Each structure stands twice: as structure tokens, then as C-alpha cells.
Amino acid sequence: MPTRSAATRQTAAPRPTIRAATPDDLDALVALEYAAFASDQAERRAIRHAIRSASMTVLVAVMGEENGADVLVAAATLERRRGTRSSRLSSIAVSPTRTGSGLGSIMLDAAEEDAHSHGCSVLRLEVRADNGAGIRLYERHGYTRFAVIPDYYEDGMEAWRYEKAL
């Protein structure tokens, strides 16, 4: 059986390490929030609260760089309510320099795993009606739109609500 030369072999793209955020990630998370979103950014104190909260999870994706430094390249924030089996994905942020690299999908998978590990059977989210990439991501992952919320975002854009059974 012939083998392919090293030049024709495809190498797998490096995968990030996914872990829970720590207070040491706060500065990088704030910077990511402002780089990834033009409006409706979470404030520093809200991100700090989410990291410390027992009813929330902030997941981060970290990539090792050639110089040996770890760089935070994506994040996802989930909220859980006591007495329900649903979780809300309140944010997925991907560094603009990494858009199109599959990090959104990786973070969505990690968010689903986190929600399931906390006993949740449904994951819900809102997405801007004009966020075509986000809508395609959620629909590819099996999310179903169940509501429209007019005037949801700061600029008056409506939100589309999606959910998926886990």
C-alpha cells in the first residue's frame, strides 16, 4: 500500500485546552469581550461575578503559542437556575483573529457538556437576528428557534431564542 509523503499529509489543527475560567483570566476575558462584540459587552464586574458564581460557568479556550505563552482565544458563559433542568448559554466569544477556525463549535460542544454535567437537560440561548454565522452554528448543532424577542439588544435588534434537548 503506497504511503503519502510528509508534504501531502494533512496535519490536524491544534486544539485548544478548554477549562473553567479563574480570577487570573479576568483581564483576558474583558479584552476578549470588547474585541468580539461591538455592543452589548459584559462589564468587568459581571464577568468577575460569573467566574465566582456557583450557578454560572465561564469556560475558556486556551491555545499555546510558539513562544510558549498561553493565549485565551474563546469563552462561553452559562447560567443555571435552581429548581430547573435548563441552562442558558448567555455568551460565546471568539477572538476576531480566530474567527472561522471552528472555535465557536468547540465552545458550543463544551457548553453542552458542562450543562449536562450539572444535570441540565435543555440548553437555551439568544442570538442576534442579524448574526448569520451564529444562527448557522446553532442550527447545525441541532438547536430549534422557539421565540423572537423584539428590541432585545442595545441597538434595538431583535433576538432569536433557540433551545436544544441535551
C-alpha positions in Angstrom: 0.0 0.0 0.0 1.6 3.3 -1.0 2.1 6.0 1.7 1.7 9.7 1.2 4.7 11.8 1.5 5.1 14.1 4.5 4.3 17.1 2.3 0.9 15.8 1.3 -0.2 14.6 4.7 -2.7 16.9 6.4 -1.8 17.8 9.9 -4.6 18.3 12.4 -5.1 21.9 13.6 -4.1 22.3 17.2 -7.0 22.0 19.6 -7.4 24.4 22.5 -7.4 23.4 26.1 -10.9 24.0 27.5 -11.2 24.7 31.2 -13.2 26.7 33.7 -12.1 30.3 34.0 -10.3 31.5 37.1 -9.9 35.1 38.5 -6.5 35.2 36.8 -8.3 35.1 33.4 -10.4 38.3 34.1 -8.2 40.7 32.2 -8.1 38.4 29.1 -11.8 37.8 29.3 -12.6 41.5 29.4 -10.3 42.1 26.4 -12.0 39.3 24.5 -15.4 40.6 25.3 -14.6 44.0 23.8 -12.7 42.6 20.8 -15.5 40.1 20.0 -18.6 42.3 20.4 -19.3 45.8 19.0 -22.1 46.4 21.5 -23.8 44.7 24.5 -20.4 43.8 26.1 -20.5 42.4 29.6 -18.8 44.6 32.1 -15.8 43.7 34.1 -17.8 43.2 37.3 -20.3 41.0 35.6 -17.5 38.8 34.2 -15.9 38.6 37.7 -19.3 37.7 39.2 -19.8 34.9 36.6 -16.3 33.4 37.3 -17.1 33.3 41.1 -20.7 32.2 40.9 -21.8 28.7 41.9 -24.8 29.0 39.5 -22.7 30.0 36.5 -19.8 28.5 34.5 -17.3 30.5 32.4 -15.4 28.2 30.1 -12.2 29.4 28.3 -10.3 28.0 25.4 -6.6 28.5 25.7 -4.0 27.9 22.9 -0.3 27.5 23.4 1.6 29.9 21.2 5.0 29.2 19.5 6.7 31.4 22.1 5.3 29.1 24.8 2.7 31.6 26.1 -0.9 30.5 26.6 -3.4 32.8 24.9 -7.1 32.9 25.8 -8.9 32.6 22.4 -12.5 31.9 23.2 -15.0 31.8 26.1 -18.5 30.7 26.8 -20.7 31.7 29.8 -23.6 29.5 31.1 -26.2 30.2 33.7 -28.2 27.7 35.7 -31.3 28.4 37.8 -32.1 26.4 40.9 -35.1 24.2 40.5 -34.9 23.8 36.7 -33.2 21.4 34.4 -32.4 24.1 31.8 -29.3 26.1 31.4 -28.8 29.3 29.4 -25.8 30.0 27.2 -25.5 33.7 27.6 -22.4 34.2 25.5 -19.9 32.6 23.2 -17.0 34.9 22.3 -14.2 34.0 19.8 -11.2 36.2 19.3 -11.6 38.0 15.9 -8.2 36.7 14.9 -9.5 33.1 15.2 -12.9 33.5 13.6 -13.7 30.7 11.2 -11.3 28.3 12.9 -14.0 26.1 14.5 -13.7 27.6 18.0 -17.4 28.5 18.1 -18.3 24.9 17.6 -15.8 23.7 20.1 -17.1 26.1 22.7 -20.7 25.1 22.0 -19.8 21.4 22.5 -18.1 22.3 25.7 -21.0 24.4 26.9 -23.4 21.5 26.2 -21.2 19.1 28.1 -21.0 21.5 31.1 -24.8 22.0 31.2 -25.3 18.2 31.0 -22.7 17.6 33.8 -24.7 20.0 36.0 -27.9 17.9 35.5 -29.5 20.1 32.8 -31.5 18.5 30.1 -32.1 21.6 27.9 -29.7 24.4 26.8 -31.3 27.7 25.7 -29.7 30.8 24.1 -30.5 34.1 22.4 -28.8 35.2 19.2 -29.0 38.5 17.3 -31.3 38.1 14.3 -28.5 39.6 12.1 -25.8 37.1 13.3 -25.9 34.7 10.4 -22.8 32.9 11.5 -24.1 32.3 15.0 -27.5 31.2 13.7 -25.9 28.7 11.3 -23.7 27.4 14.1 -26.7 26.8 16.4 -28.9 25.2 13.7 -26.0 22.9 12.6 -25.8 21.7 16.2 -29.5 20.9 16.4 -30.9 24.0 18.0 -34.5 24.9 17.2 -35.8 28.5 17.3 -38.8 28.9 19.5 -39.3 32.6 20.1 -38.4 36.1 18.8 -37.8 38.9 21.3 -38.2 42.4 19.7 -35.8 45.2 20.7 -33.6 42.9 22.8 -30.2 44.3 22.1 -28.9 47.9 22.9 -29.3 48.9 19.3 -32.9 47.7 19.0 -32.1 44.4 17.2 -34.4 41.5 17.9 -33.1 38.3 19.5 -34.0 34.8 18.3 -34.3 32.3 21.1 -33.1 28.7 20.5 -33.1 25.6 22.5 -31.8 22.0 22.3 -32.5 19.0 24.4 -29.3 17.5 25.8 
